[in-house]
């Protein structure tokens, strides 16, 4: 019974959420740019730490 109810709940969740557009090259590029923009601060802190460590 549980194995039968699991796909039903998954189908309900998929129906309630709006249809997600298929990933395109532009979306992929924007996602990469978003990740890079977030990681720039961490990389800047990392490089600053390395520079201070070398000094």
Secondary structure, DSSP 4 states (H G I P E B T S, - for coil): -HHHHHHHHHHHHHHHSPPPPPP-HHHHHHHHHHHHHHHHHHHHHHHHHHHHHH-
